[in-house]
Amino acid sequence: MERTYKVTSYLLDRNIQYYEGLDDFFEKNSGGRFFYLSSKAPASYTEVEYKDNDFLLFGKETKGLPEDLLK
């Protein structure tokens, strides 16, 4: 059986950048808005009107985002 995969085109158009860590990321993107995705969040990511220079941050699937980041 042949498998078909759908790739979302907006991911193909993006420039992926790598950072030394969270401090480096925040320093290089200081003008952005940051959204922390968590199963503990009070609102859904679908309830936001996103703009240019918005960032979605995900944690490890097994641990989530660091607690100090969510405070």
Predicted model as a PDB file, atoms N, CA, C, CB and O in Angstrom, pLDDT in the B-factor column:
MODEL        1                                                                  
ATOM      1  N   MET A   1       0.844  -1.176   0.000  1.00 53.00           N  
ATOM      2  CA  MET A   1       0.000   0.000   0.000  1.00 53.00           C  
ATOM      3  C   MET A   1       0.894   1.246   0.000  1.00 53.00           C  
ATOM      4  CB  MET A   1      -0.963  -0.006   1.226  1.00 53.00           C  
ATOM      5  O   MET A   1       1.805   1.364   0.820  1.00 53.00           O  
ATOM      6  N   GLU A   2       0.631   2.152  -0.906  1.00 58.00           N  
ATOM      7  CA  GLU A   2       1.405   3.383  -1.003  1.00 58.00           C  
ATOM      8  C   GLU A   2       0.885   4.399   0.007  1.00 58.00           C  
ATOM      9  CB  GLU A   2       1.343   3.960  -2.435  1.00 58.00           C  
ATOM     10  O   GLU A   2      -0.325   4.576   0.152  1.00 58.00           O  
ATOM     11  N   ARG A   3       1.800   5.064   0.704  1.00 58.00           N  
ATOM     12  CA  ARG A   3       1.414   6.101   1.666  1.00 58.00           C  
ATOM     13  C   ARG A   3       1.521   7.467   1.014  1.00 58.00           C  
ATOM     14  CB  ARG A   3       2.297   6.036   2.938  1.00 58.00           C  
ATOM     15  O   ARG A   3       2.439   7.729   0.237  1.00 58.00           O  
ATOM     16  N   THR A   4       0.591   8.319   1.335  1.00 55.00           N  
ATOM     17  CA  THR A   4       0.613   9.690   0.843  1.00 55.00           C  
ATOM     18  C   THR A   4       0.811  10.613   2.025  1.00 55.00           C  
ATOM     19  CB  THR A   4      -0.691  10.042   0.072  1.00 55.00           C  
ATOM     20  O   THR A   4       0.155  10.461   3.055  1.00 55.00           O  
ATOM     21  N   TYR A   5       1.709  11.564   1.883  1.00 51.00           N  
ATOM     22  CA  TYR A   5       1.993  12.508   2.950  1.00 51.00           C  
ATOM     23  C   TYR A   5       1.648  13.907   2.484  1.00 51.00           C  
ATOM     24  CB  TYR A   5       3.467  12.425   3.386  1.00 51.00           C  
ATOM     25  O   TYR A   5       1.958  14.291   1.356  1.00 51.00           O  
ATOM     26  N   LYS A   6       1.011  14.661   3.348  1.00 49.00           N  
ATOM     27  CA  LYS A   6       0.697  16.043   3.044  1.00 49.00           C  
ATOM     28  C   LYS A   6       1.667  16.930   3.813  1.00 49.00           C  
ATOM     29  CB  LYS A   6      -0.783  16.379   3.399  1.00 49.00           C  
ATOM     30  O   LYS A   6       1.782  16.816   5.033  1.00 49.00           O  
ATOM     31  N   VAL A   7       2.352  17.797   3.116  1.00 46.00           N  
ATOM     32  CA  VAL A   7       3.279  18.728   3.736  1.00 46.00           C  
ATOM     33  C   VAL A   7       2.663  20.116   3.646  1.00 46.00           C  
ATOM     34  CB  VAL A   7       4.689  18.680   3.053  1.00 46.00           C  
ATOM     35  O   VAL A   7       2.284  20.568   2.566  1.00 46.00           O  
ATOM     36  N   THR A   8       2.568  20.776   4.768  1.00 49.00           N  
ATOM     37  CA  THR A   8       1.985  22.109   4.788  1.00 49.00           C  
ATOM     38  C   THR A   8       2.958  23.078   4.138  1.00 49.00           C  
ATOM     39  CB  THR A   8       1.645  22.551   6.237  1.00 49.00           C  
ATOM     40  O   THR A   8       4.118  23.169   4.539  1.00 49.00           O  
ATOM     41  N   SER A   9       2.479  23.803   3.130  1.00 52.00           N  
ATOM     42  CA  SER A   9       3.365  24.632   2.317  1.00 52.00           C  
ATOM     43  C   SER A   9       4.031  25.761   3.093  1.00 52.00           C  
ATOM     44  CB  SER A   9       2.597  25.209   1.174  1.00 52.00           C  
ATOM     45  O   SER A   9       5.140  26.168   2.746  1.00 52.00           O  
ATOM     46  N   TYR A  10       3.376  26.279   4.142  1.00 59.00           N  
ATOM     47  CA  TYR A  10       4.008  27.396   4.852  1.00 59.00           C  
ATOM     48  C   TYR A  10       5.306  26.985   5.515  1.00 59.00           C  
ATOM     49  CB  TYR A  10       3.064  27.959   5.893  1.00 59.00           C  
ATOM     50  O   TYR A  10       6.170  27.832   5.742  1.00 59.00           O  
ATOM     51  N   LEU A  11       5.467  25.725   5.828  1.00 60.00           N  
ATOM     52  CA  LEU A  11       6.730  25.272   6.408  1.00 60.00           C  
ATOM     53  C   LEU A  11       7.843  25.274   5.367  1.00 60.00           C  
ATOM     54  CB  LEU A  11       6.572  23.871   7.004  1.00 60.00           C  
ATOM     55  O   LEU A  11       9.005  25.507   5.697  1.00 60.00           O  
ATOM     56  N   LEU A  12       7.493  25.019   4.131  1.00 64.00           N  
ATOM     57  CA  LEU A  12       8.500  24.977   3.076  1.00 64.00           C  
ATOM     58  C   LEU A  12       9.034  26.359   2.738  1.00 64.00           C  
ATOM     59  CB  LEU A  12       7.925  24.337   1.836  1.00 64.00           C  
ATOM     60  O   LEU A  12      10.144  26.486   2.222  1.00 64.00           O  
ATOM     61  N   ASP A  13       8.261  27.387   3.023  1.00 64.00           N  
ATOM     62  CA  ASP A  13       8.645  28.749   2.692  1.00 64.00           C  
ATOM     63  C   ASP A  13       9.445  29.433   3.789  1.00 64.00           C  
ATOM     64  CB  ASP A  13       7.429  29.552   2.393  1.00 64.00           C  
ATOM     65  O   ASP A  13       9.840  30.586   3.615  1.00 64.00           O  
ATOM     66  N   ARG A  14       9.695  28.785   4.886  1.00 69.00           N  
ATOM     67  CA  ARG A  14      10.326  29.423   6.038  1.00 69.00           C  
ATOM     68  C   ARG A  14      11.820  29.171   6.084  1.00 69.00           C  
ATOM     69  CB  ARG A  14       9.690  28.934   7.316  1.00 69.00           C  
ATOM     70  O   ARG A  14      12.323  28.143   5.630  1.00 69.00           O  
ATOM     71  N   ASN A  15      12.500  30.136   6.641  1.00 72.00           N  
ATOM     72  CA  ASN A  15      13.934  30.053   6.837  1.00 72.00           C  
ATOM     73  C   ASN A  15      14.170  29.532   8.257  1.00 72.00           C  
ATOM     74  CB  ASN A  15      14.630  31.448   6.606  1.00 72.00           C  
ATOM     75  O   ASN A  15      13.903  30.240   9.228  1.00 72.00           O  
ATOM     76  N   ILE A  16      14.658  28.325   8.381  1.00 75.00           N  
ATOM     77  CA  ILE A  16      14.886  27.739   9.701  1.00 75.00           C  
ATOM     78  C   ILE A  16      16.210  28.252  10.249  1.00 75.00           C  
ATOM     79  CB  ILE A  16      14.882  26.185   9.634  1.00 75.00           C  
ATOM     80  O   ILE A  16      17.240  28.192   9.579  1.00 75.00           O  
ATOM     81  N   GLN A  17      16.165  28.757  11.483  1.00 81.00           N  
ATOM     82  CA  GLN A  17      17.357  29.272  12.144  1.00 81.00           C  
ATOM     83  C   GLN A  17      17.594  28.492  13.424  1.00 81.00           C  
ATOM     84  CB  GLN A  17      17.220  30.784  12.441  1.00 81.00           C  
ATOM     85  O   GLN A  17      16.650  28.018  14.057  1.00 81.00           O  
ATOM     86  N   TYR A  18      18.841  28.362  13.798  1.00 83.00           N  
ATOM     87  CA  TYR A  18      19.211  27.643  15.005  1.00 83.00           C  
ATOM     88  C   TYR A  18      19.846  28.619  15.989  1.00 83.00           C  
ATOM     89  CB  TYR A  18      20.176  26.473  14.683  1.00 83.00           C  
ATOM     90  O   TYR A  18      20.503  29.578  15.585  1.00 83.00           O  
ATOM     91  N   TYR A  19      19.644  28.368  17.290  1.00 86.00           N  
ATOM     92  CA  TYR A  19      20.114  29.262  18.344  1.00 86.00           C  
ATOM     93  C   TYR A  19      20.912  28.475  19.367  1.00 86.00           C  
ATOM     94  CB  TYR A  19      18.932  29.986  19.021  1.00 86.00           C  
ATOM     95  O   TYR A  19      20.765  27.259  19.496  1.00 86.00           O  
ATOM     96  N   GLU A  20      21.760  29.194  20.093  1.00 89.00           N  
ATOM     97  CA  GLU A  20      22.588  28.578  21.136  1.00 89.00           C  
ATOM     98  C   GLU A  20      21.765  28.169  22.351  1.00 89.00           C  
ATOM     99  CB  GLU A  20      23.692  29.537  21.565  1.00 89.00           C  
ATOM    100  O   GLU A  20      22.190  27.309  23.122  1.00 89.00           O  
ATOM    101  N   GLY A  21      20.624  28.756  22.528  1.00 84.00           N  
ATOM    102  CA  GLY A  21      19.745  28.476  23.657  1.00 84.00           C  
ATOM    103  C   GLY A  21      18.647  29.521  23.702  1.00 84.00           C  
ATOM    104  O   GLY A  21      18.543  30.361  22.809  1.00 84.00           O  
ATOM    105  N   LEU A  22      17.827  29.467  24.742  1.00 85.00           N  
ATOM    106  CA  LEU A  22      16.709  30.412  24.855  1.00 85.00           C  
ATOM    107  C   LEU A  22      17.177  31.860  24.971  1.00 85.00           C  
ATOM    108  CB  LEU A  22      15.852  30.060  26.056  1.00 85.00           C  
ATOM    109  O   LEU A  22      16.578  32.749  24.368  1.00 85.00           O  
ATOM    110  N   ASP A  23      18.232  32.107  25.734  1.00 88.00           N  
ATOM    111  CA  ASP A  23      18.723  33.482  25.868  1.00 88.00           C  
ATOM    112  C   ASP A  23      19.123  34.052  24.514  1.00 88.00           C  
ATOM    113  CB  ASP A  23      19.915  33.536  26.832  1.00 88.00           C  
ATOM    114  O   ASP A  23      18.801  35.197  24.199  1.00 88.00           O  
ATOM    115  N   ASP A  24      19.821  33.258  23.717  1.00 90.00           N  
ATOM    116  CA  ASP A  24      20.236  33.674  22.383  1.00 90.00           C  
ATOM    117  C   ASP A  24      19.011  33.930  21.497  1.00 90.00           C  
ATOM    118  CB  ASP A  24      21.149  32.605  21.745  1.00 90.00           C  
ATOM    119  O   ASP A  24      18.969  34.913  20.757  1.00 90.00           O  
ATOM    120  N   PHE A  25      18.034  33.056  21.577  1.00 89.00           N  
ATOM    121  CA  PHE A  25      16.804  33.218  20.794  1.00 89.00           C  
ATOM    122  C   PHE A  25      16.097  34.530  21.137  1.00 89.00           C  
ATOM    123  CB  PHE A  25      15.857  32.033  21.038  1.00 89.00           C  
ATOM    124  O   PHE A  25      15.754  35.307  20.246  1.00 89.00           O  
ATOM    125  N   PHE A  26      15.882  34.774  22.432  1.00 91.00           N  
ATOM    126  CA  PHE A  26      15.176  35.986  22.850  1.00 91.00           C  
ATOM    127  C   PHE A  26      15.968  37.251  22.503  1.00 91.00           C  
ATOM    128  CB  PHE A  26      14.900  35.940  24.355  1.00 91.00           C  
ATOM    129  O   PHE A  26      15.385  38.270  22.131  1.00 91.00           O  
ATOM    130  N   GLU A  27      17.279  37.182  22.626  1.00 93.00           N  
ATOM    131  CA  GLU A  27      18.117  38.341  22.298  1.00 93.00           C  
ATOM    132  C   GLU A  27      18.015  38.688  20.808  1.00 93.00           C  
ATOM    133  CB  GLU A  27      19.588  38.064  22.680  1.00 93.00           C  
ATOM    134  O   GLU A  27      17.925  39.862  20.446  1.00 93.00           O  
ATOM    135  N   LYS A  28      18.030  37.691  19.969  1.00 92.00           N  
ATOM    136  CA  LYS A  28      18.008  37.921  18.519  1.00 92.00           C  
ATOM    137  C   LYS A  28      16.613  38.205  17.977  1.00 92.00           C  
ATOM    138  CB  LYS A  28      18.583  36.725  17.805  1.00 92.00           C  
ATOM    139  O   LYS A  28      16.469  38.602  16.821  1.00 92.00           O  
ATOM    140  N   ASN A  29      15.594  38.009  18.791  1.00 92.00           N  
ATOM    141  CA  ASN A  29      14.216  38.234  18.356  1.00 92.00           C  
ATOM    142  C   ASN A  29      13.473  39.131  19.341  1.00 92.00           C  
ATOM    143  CB  ASN A  29      13.479  36.896  18.198  1.00 92.00           C  
ATOM    144  O   ASN A  29      12.299  38.904  19.637  1.00 92.00           O  
ATOM    145  N   SER A  30      14.156  40.139  19.840  1.00 93.00           N  
ATOM    146  CA  SER A  30      13.612  40.967  20.920  1.00 93.00           C  
ATOM    147  C   SER A  30      12.351  41.739  20.536  1.00 93.00           C  
ATOM    148  CB  SER A  30      14.656  41.934  21.376  1.00 93.00           C  
ATOM    149  O   SER A  30      11.600  42.144  21.424  1.00 93.00           O  
ATOM    150  N   GLY A  31      12.097  41.954  19.266  1.00 92.00           N  
ATOM    151  CA  GLY A  31      10.904  42.690  18.853  1.00 92.00           C  
ATOM    152  C   GLY A  31       9.694  41.812  18.610  1.00 92.00           C  
ATOM    153  O   GLY A  31       8.647  42.303  18.187  1.00 92.00           O  
ATOM    154  N   GLY A  32       9.821  40.533  18.869  1.00 93.00           N  
ATOM    155  CA  GLY A  32       8.736  39.602  18.558  1.00 93.00           C  
ATOM    156  C   GLY A  32       7.737  39.410  19.683  1.00 93.00           C  
ATOM    157  O   GLY A  32       7.957  39.825  20.821  1.00 93.00           O  
ATOM    158  N   ARG A  33       6.633  38.770  19.329  1.00 94.00           N  
ATOM    159  CA  ARG A  33       5.664  38.316  20.340  1.00 94.00           C  
ATOM    160  C   ARG A  33       5.862  36.817  20.487  1.00 94.00           C  
ATOM    161  CB  ARG A  33       4.162  38.669  19.936  1.00 94.00           C  
ATOM    162  O   ARG A  33       6.081  36.115  19.500  1.00 94.00           O  
ATOM    163  N   PHE A  34       5.785  36.330  21.714  1.00 91.00           N  
ATOM    164  CA  PHE A  34       6.088  34.936  21.991  1.00 91.00           C  
ATOM    165  C   PHE A  34       4.860  34.243  22.575  1.00 91.00           C  
ATOM    166  CB  PHE A  34       7.287  34.819  22.951  1.00 91.00           C  
ATOM    167  O   PHE A  34       4.231  34.742  23.508  1.00 91.00           O  
ATOM    168  N   PHE A  35       4.539  33.098  22.013  1.00 89.00           N  
ATOM    169  CA  PHE A  35       3.414  32.294  22.471  1.00 89.00           C  
ATOM    170  C   PHE A  35       3.960  30.940  22.900  1.00 89.00           C  
ATOM    171  CB  PHE A  35       2.320  32.143  21.355  1.00 89.00           C  
ATOM    172  O   PHE A  35       4.612  30.237  22.127  1.00 89.00           O  
ATOM    173  N   TYR A  36       3.679  30.592  24.150  1.00 87.00           N  
ATOM    174  CA  TYR A  36       4.188  29.362  24.734  1.00 87.00           C  
ATOM    175  C   TYR A  36       3.078  28.317  24.687  1.00 87.00           C  
ATOM    176  CB  TYR A  36       4.688  29.591  26.196  1.00 87.00           C  
ATOM    177  O   TYR A  36       2.054  28.455  25.356  1.00 87.00           O  
ATOM    178  N   LEU A  37       3.291  27.273  23.889  1.00 84.00           N  
ATOM    179  CA  LEU A  37       2.269  26.249  23.730  1.00 84.00           C  
ATOM    180  C   LEU A  37       2.437  25.181  24.791  1.00 84.00           C  
ATOM    181  CB  LEU A  37       2.330  25.629  22.328  1.00 84.00           C  
ATOM    182  O   LEU A  37       3.503  24.582  24.939  1.00 84.00           O  
ATOM    183  N   SER A  38       1.363  24.958  25.521  1.00 81.00           N  
ATOM    184  CA  SER A  38       1.391  24.031  26.638  1.00 81.00           C  
ATOM    185  C   SER A  38       0.013  23.414  26.817  1.00 81.00           C  
ATOM    186  CB  SER A  38       1.847  24.737  27.930  1.00 81.00           C  
ATOM    187  O   SER A  38      -1.001  24.056  26.543  1.00 81.00           O  
ATOM    188  N   SER A  39      -0.023  22.180  27.271  1.00 79.00           N  
ATOM    189  CA  SER A  39      -1.311  21.546  27.567  1.00 79.00           C  
ATOM    190  C   SER A  39      -1.980  22.213  28.765  1.00 79.00           C  
ATOM    191  CB  SER A  39      -1.122  20.041  27.836  1.00 79.00           C  
ATOM    192  O   SER A  39      -3.165  21.996  29.015  1.00 79.00           O  
ATOM    193  N   LYS A  40      -1.220  23.030  29.511  1.00 75.00           N  
ATOM    194  CA  LYS A  40      -1.751  23.722  30.688  1.00 75.00           C  
ATOM    195  C   LYS A  40      -2.223  25.140  30.373  1.00 75.00           C  
ATOM    196  CB  LYS A  40      -0.698  23.769  31.777  1.00 75.00           C  
ATOM    197  O   LYS A  40      -2.657  25.862  31.271  1.00 75.00           O  
ATOM    198  N   ALA A  41      -2.142  25.538  29.122  1.00 77.00           N  
ATOM    199  CA  ALA A  41      -2.485  26.911  28.738  1.00 77.00           C  
ATOM    200  C   ALA A  41      -3.969  27.200  28.952  1.00 77.00           C  
ATOM    201  CB  ALA A  41      -2.112  27.160  27.275  1.00 77.00           C  
ATOM    202  O   ALA A  41      -4.808  26.321  28.755  1.00 77.00           O  
ATOM    203  N   PRO A  42      -4.294  28.426  29.352  1.00 80.00           N  
ATOM    204  CA  PRO A  42      -5.693  28.794  29.580  1.00 80.00           C  
ATOM    205  C   PRO A  42      -6.473  29.032  28.288  1.00 80.00           C  
ATOM    206  CB  PRO A  42      -5.757  30.030  30.435  1.00 80.00           C  
ATOM    207  O   PRO A  42      -7.704  29.057  28.310  1.00 80.00           O  
ATOM    208  N   ALA A  43      -5.777  29.207  27.163  1.00 82.00           N  
ATOM    209  CA  ALA A  43      -6.441  29.457  25.882  1.00 82.00           C  
ATOM    210  C   ALA A  43      -5.787  28.605  24.800  1.00 82.00           C  
ATOM    211  CB  ALA A  43      -6.378  30.969  25.506  1.00 82.00           C  
ATOM    212  O   ALA A  43      -4.657  28.142  24.960  1.00 82.00           O  
ATOM    213  N   SER A  44      -6.489  28.407  23.721  1.00 84.00           N  
ATOM    214  CA  SER A  44      -5.990  27.611  22.608  1.00 84.00           C  
ATOM    215  C   SER A  44      -5.187  28.477  21.630  1.00 84.00           C  
ATOM    216  CB  SER A  44      -7.155  26.927  21.879  1.00 84.00           C  
ATOM    217  O   SER A  44      -5.459  29.667  21.475  1.00 84.00           O  
ATOM    218  N   TYR A  45      -4.216  27.877  20.988  1.00 83.00           N  
ATOM    219  CA  TYR A  45      -3.426  28.601  19.988  1.00 83.00           C  
ATOM    220  C   TYR A  45      -4.286  29.064  18.812  1.00 83.00           C  
ATOM    221  CB  TYR A  45      -2.285  27.719  19.480  1.00 83.00           C  
ATOM    222  O   TYR A  45      -3.891  29.970  18.079  1.00 83.00           O  
ATOM    223  N   THR A  46      -5.448  28.455  18.627  1.00 86.00           N  
ATOM    224  CA  THR A  46      -6.335  28.839  17.523  1.00 86.00           C  
ATOM    225  C   THR A  46      -7.110  30.118  17.818  1.00 86.00           C  
ATOM    226  CB  THR A  46      -7.309  27.714  17.226  1.00 86.00           C  
ATOM    227  O   THR A  46      -7.756  30.667  16.925  1.00 86.00           O  
ATOM    228  N   GLU A  47      -7.055  30.595  19.045  1.00 87.00           N  
ATOM    229  CA  GLU A  47      -7.794  31.796  19.440  1.00 87.00           C  
ATOM    230  C   GLU A  47      -6.985  33.081  19.250  1.00 87.00           C  
ATOM    231  CB  GLU A  47      -8.222  31.678  20.887  1.00 87.00           C  
ATOM    232  O   GLU A  47      -7.443  34.162  19.620  1.00 87.00           O  
ATOM    233  N   VAL A  48      -5.800  32.968  18.683  1.00 88.00           N  
ATOM    234  CA  VAL A  48      -4.905  34.114  18.531  1.00 88.00           C  
ATOM    235  C   VAL A  48      -4.900  34.582  17.077  1.00 88.00           C  
ATOM    236  CB  VAL A  48      -3.470  33.756  18.990  1.00 88.00           C  
ATOM    237  O   VAL A  48      -4.932  33.771  16.152  1.00 88.00           O  
ATOM    238  N   GLU A  49      -4.859  35.890  16.892  1.00 91.00           N  
ATOM    239  CA  GLU A  49      -4.653  36.439  15.555  1.00 91.00           C  
ATOM    240  C   GLU A  49      -3.155  36.710  15.415  1.00 91.00           C  
ATOM    241  CB  GLU A  49      -5.513  37.755  15.319  1.00 91.00           C  
ATOM    242  O   GLU A  49      -2.632  37.674  15.975  1.00 91.00           O  
ATOM    243  N   TYR A  50      -2.482  35.857  14.670  1.00 91.00           N  
ATOM    244  CA  TYR A  50      -1.031  35.944  14.545  1.00 91.00           C  
ATOM    245  C   TYR A  50      -0.624  37.039  13.576  1.00 91.00           C  
ATOM    246  CB  TYR A  50      -0.459  34.611  14.091  1.00 91.00           C  
ATOM    247  O   TYR A  50      -1.341  37.366  12.631  1.00 91.00           O  
ATOM    248  N   LYS A  51       0.549  37.595  13.842  1.00 91.00           N  
ATOM    249  CA  LYS A  51       1.117  38.676  13.038  1.00 91.00           C  
ATOM    250  C   LYS A  51       2.546  38.307  12.654  1.00 91.00           C  
ATOM    251  CB  LYS A  51       1.080  40.032  13.810  1.00 91.00           C  
ATOM    252  O   LYS A  51       3.108  37.330  13.149  1.00 91.00           O  
ATOM    253  N   ASP A  52       3.117  39.105  11.769  1.00 88.00           N  
ATOM    254  CA  ASP A  52       4.529  38.920  11.450  1.00 88.00           C  
ATOM    255  C   ASP A  52       5.344  39.079  12.726  1.00 88.00           C  
ATOM    256  CB  ASP A  52       4.998  39.931  10.361  1.00 88.00           C  
ATOM    257  O   ASP A  52       4.987  39.866  13.603  1.00 88.00           O  
ATOM    258  N   ASN A  53       6.415  38.347  12.827  1.00 89.00           N  
ATOM    259  CA  ASN A  53       7.320  38.402  13.967  1.00 89.00           C  
ATOM    260  C   ASN A  53       6.726  37.786  15.237  1.00 89.00           C  
ATOM    261  CB  ASN A  53       7.705  39.832  14.233  1.00 89.00           C  
ATOM    262  O   ASN A  53       7.129  38.130  16.348  1.00 89.00           O  
ATOM    263  N   ASP A  54       5.770  36.876  15.064  1.00 91.00           N  
ATOM    264  CA  ASP A  54       5.239  36.084  16.168  1.00 91.00           C  
ATOM    265  C   ASP A  54       5.987  34.757  16.206  1.00 91.00           C  
ATOM    266  CB  ASP A  54       3.695  35.859  16.020  1.00 91.00           C  
ATOM    267  O   ASP A  54       6.367  34.220  15.165  1.00 91.00           O  
ATOM    268  N   PHE A  55       6.193  34.236  17.400  1.00 89.00           N  
ATOM    269  CA  PHE A  55       6.915  32.983  17.570  1.00 89.00           C  
ATOM    270  C   PHE A  55       6.095  32.039  18.439  1.00 89.00           C  
ATOM    271  CB  PHE A  55       8.309  33.229  18.194  1.00 89.00           C  
ATOM    272  O   PHE A  55       5.535  32.445  19.458  1.00 89.00           O  
ATOM    273  N   LEU A  56       6.029  30.776  18.027  1.00 87.00           N  
ATOM    274  CA  LEU A  56       5.378  29.731  18.809  1.00 87.00           C  
ATOM    275  C   LEU A  56       6.469  28.862  19.407  1.00 87.00           C  
ATOM    276  CB  LEU A  56       4.386  28.883  17.935  1.00 87.00           C  
ATOM    277  O   LEU A  56       7.311  28.329  18.684  1.00 87.00           O  
ATOM    278  N   LEU A  57       6.457  28.720  20.718  1.00 85.00           N  
ATOM    279  CA  LEU A  57       7.475  27.916  21.384  1.00 85.00           C  
ATOM    280  C   LEU A  57       6.849  26.655  21.940  1.00 85.00           C  
ATOM    281  CB  LEU A  57       8.162  28.714  22.503  1.00 85.00           C  
ATOM    282  O   LEU A  57       5.845  26.700  22.652  1.00 85.00           O  
ATOM    283  N   PHE A  58       7.456  25.531  21.604  1.00 83.00           N  
ATOM    284  CA  PHE A  58       7.025  24.214  22.057  1.00 83.00           C  
ATOM    285  C   PHE A  58       8.099  23.636  22.951  1.00 83.00           C  
ATOM    286  CB  PHE A  58       6.732  23.270  20.862  1.00 83.00           C  
ATOM    287  O   PHE A  58       9.287  23.872  22.731  1.00 83.00           O  
ATOM    288  N   GLY A  59       7.698  22.891  23.944  1.00 82.00           N  
ATOM    289  CA  GLY A  59       8.654  22.193  24.785  1.00 82.00           C  
ATOM    290  C   GLY A  59       8.816  20.760  24.319  1.00 82.00           C  
ATOM    291  O   GLY A  59       8.225  20.344  23.322  1.00 82.00           O  
ATOM    292  N   LYS A  60       9.621  20.016  25.048  1.00 81.00           N  
ATOM    293  CA  LYS A  60       9.767  18.590  24.761  1.00 81.00           C  
ATOM    294  C   LYS A  60       8.426  17.906  25.001  1.00 81.00           C  
ATOM    295  CB  LYS A  60      10.890  17.947  25.640  1.00 81.00           C  
ATOM    296  O   LYS A  60       7.688  18.272  25.916  1.00 81.00           O  
ATOM    297  N   GLU A  61       8.123  16.926  24.183  1.00 81.00           N  
ATOM    298  CA  GLU A  61       6.850  16.223  24.333  1.00 81.00           C  
ATOM    299  C   GLU A  61       6.732  15.554  25.703  1.00 81.00           C  
ATOM    300  CB  GLU A  61       6.694  15.180  23.230  1.00 81.00           C  
ATOM    301  O   GLU A  61       5.637  15.466  26.259  1.00 81.00           O  
ATOM    302  N   THR A  62       7.841  15.091  26.238  1.00 85.00           N  
ATOM    303  CA  THR A  62       7.820  14.385  27.519  1.00 85.00           C  
ATOM    304  C   THR A  62       7.845  15.310  28.726  1.00 85.00           C  
ATOM    305  CB  THR A  62       8.981  13.450  27.595  1.00 85.00           C  
ATOM    306  O   THR A  62       7.429  14.909  29.813  1.00 85.00           O  
ATOM    307  N   LYS A  63       8.332  16.561  28.557  1.00 84.00           N  
ATOM    308  CA  LYS A  63       8.490  17.452  29.703  1.00 84.00           C  
ATOM    309  C   LYS A  63       7.759  18.776  29.564  1.00 84.00           C  
ATOM    310  CB  LYS A  63       9.932  17.717  29.927  1.00 84.00           C  
ATOM    311  O   LYS A  63       7.459  19.423  30.567  1.00 84.00           O  
ATOM    312  N   GLY A  64       7.473  19.183  28.352  1.00 82.00           N  
ATOM    313  CA  GLY A  64       6.855  20.485  28.145  1.00 82.00           C  
ATOM    314  C   GLY A  64       7.877  21.599  28.244  1.00 82.00           C  
ATOM    315  O   GLY A  64       9.083  21.355  28.214  1.00 82.00           O  
ATOM    316  N   LEU A  65       7.391  22.818  28.360  1.00 83.00           N  
ATOM    317  CA  LEU A  65       8.262  23.985  28.491  1.00 83.00           C  
ATOM    318  C   LEU A  65       8.759  24.122  29.929  1.00 83.00           C  
ATOM    319  CB  LEU A  65       7.521  25.266  28.056  1.00 83.00           C  
ATOM    320  O   LEU A  65       8.092  23.666  30.858  1.00 83.00           O  
ATOM    321  N   PRO A  66       9.915  24.740  30.120  1.00 83.00           N  
ATOM    322  CA  PRO A  66      10.409  24.952  31.481  1.00 83.00           C  
ATOM    323  C   PRO A  66       9.413  25.805  32.282  1.00 83.00           C  
ATOM    324  CB  PRO A  66      11.806  25.632  31.453  1.00 83.00           C  
ATOM    325  O   PRO A  66       8.878  26.790  31.773  1.00 83.00           O  
ATOM    326  N   GLU A  67       9.178  25.419  33.521  1.00 81.00           N  
ATOM    327  CA  GLU A  67       8.218  26.116  34.378  1.00 81.00           C  
ATOM    328  C   GLU A  67       8.549  27.598  34.532  1.00 81.00           C  
ATOM    329  CB  GLU A  67       8.171  25.459  35.745  1.00 81.00           C  
ATOM    330  O   GLU A  67       7.646  28.434  34.521  1.00 81.00           O  
ATOM    331  N   ASP A  68       9.832  27.936  34.676  1.00 82.00           N  
ATOM    332  CA  ASP A  68      10.205  29.339  34.865  1.00 82.00           C  
ATOM    333  C   ASP A  68       9.895  30.191  33.637  1.00 82.00           C  
ATOM    334  CB  ASP A  68      11.683  29.441  35.198  1.00 82.00           C  
ATOM    335  O   ASP A  68       9.724  31.404  33.757  1.00 82.00           O  
ATOM    336  N   LEU A  69       9.823  29.588  32.487  1.00 81.00           N  
ATOM    337  CA  LEU A  69       9.477  30.307  31.258  1.00 81.00           C  
ATOM    338  C   LEU A  69       7.979  30.639  31.240  1.00 81.00           C  
ATOM    339  CB  LEU A  69       9.861  29.466  30.008  1.00 81.00           C  
ATOM    340  O   LEU A  69       7.576  31.663  30.688  1.00 81.00           O  
ATOM    341  N   LEU A  70       7.179  29.797  31.826  1.00 77.00           N  
ATOM    342  CA  LEU A  70       5.719  29.973  31.810  1.00 77.00           C  
ATOM    343  C   LEU A  70       5.225  30.962  32.854  1.00 77.00           C  
ATOM    344  CB  LEU A  70       5.041  28.644  32.027  1.00 77.00           C  
ATOM    345  O   LEU A  70       4.055  31.344  32.826  1.00 77.00           O  
ATOM    346  N   LYS A  71       6.078  31.386  33.770  1.00 75.00           N  
ATOM    347  CA  LYS A  71       5.661  32.309  34.836  1.00 75.00           C  
ATOM    348  C   LYS A  71       5.669  33.737  34.355  1.00 75.00           C  
ATOM    349  CB  LYS A  71       6.565  32.173  36.054  1.00 75.00           C  
ATOM    350  O   LYS A  71       5.346  34.648  35.118  1.00 75.00           O  
TER     351      LYS A  71                                                      
ENDMDL                                                                          
END                                                                             
